Amino acid sequence: MVAYVGYSGALLDDGAVAVLRRLAERTRLVSAQQWEATRPTTLDQVSDFG
């Protein structure tokens, strides 16, 4: 599974930082070649949040 995680919206409090840290601990870096091998897709859309 490959995921890109962005964080926005709610305040970045201690609880949110703890969750993001636990998520980061379970990740691993991949090279550009490995990333391309996953055949990533993009979805362009307009944000309604200004």
GROMACS elastic network, one bead per residue, 0.5 to 0.9 nm:
[ bonds ]
;  ai    aj funct       b0    kb
    2    35     6  0.85111   500
    2    38     6  0.81407   500
    2    40     6  0.88821   500
    7    10     6  0.84949   500
    7    12     6  0.85824   500
    8    11     6  0.80161   500
    8    12     6  0.83627   500
    9    12     6  0.85875   500
   10    13     6  0.84581   500
   10    16     6  0.88467   500
   11    16     6  0.80995   500
   12    15     6  0.79404   500
   12    16     6  0.57475   500
   12    17     6  0.65095   500
   13    16     6  0.53847   500
   13    17     6  0.62683   500
   13    18     6  0.87002   500
   14    17     6  0.50848   500
   14    18     6  0.61297   500
   14    19     6  0.87407   500
   15    18     6  0.51204   500
   15    19     6  0.63727   500
   15    20     6  0.87423   500
   16    19     6  0.51804   500
   16    20     6  0.61990   500
   16    21     6  0.85052   500
   17    20     6  0.51370   500
   17    21     6  0.59928   500
   17    22     6  0.86302   500
   18    21     6  0.50644   500
   18    22     6  0.62553   500
   18    23     6  0.86625   500
   19    22     6  0.51966   500
   19    23     6  0.62649   500
   19    24     6  0.86542   500
   20    23     6  0.50460   500
   20    24     6  0.61229   500
   20    25     6  0.86755   500
   21    24     6  0.50239   500
   21    25     6  0.62305   500
   21    26     6  0.89720   500
   22    25     6  0.51639   500
   22    26     6  0.68275   500
   23    26     6  0.55405   500
   23    27     6  0.69180   500
   24    27     6  0.53265   500
   24    28     6  0.83172   500
   25    28     6  0.83164   500
   30    33     6  0.79493   500
   30    34     6  0.57603   500
   30    35     6  0.62371   500
   31    34     6  0.50960   500
   31    35     6  0.61624   500
   31    36     6  0.86276   500
   32    35     6  0.50214   500
   32    36     6  0.61496   500
   32    37     6  0.85655   500
   33    36     6  0.51708   500
   33    37     6  0.61865   500
   33    38     6  0.89674   500
   34    37     6  0.50319   500
   34    38     6  0.67763   500
   35    38     6  0.54379   500
   35    39     6  0.73465   500
   35    40     6  0.73396   500
   36    39     6  0.53552   500
   36    40     6  0.65692   500
   37    40     6  0.79835   500
   46    49     6  0.89185   500
   47    50     6  0.64011   500
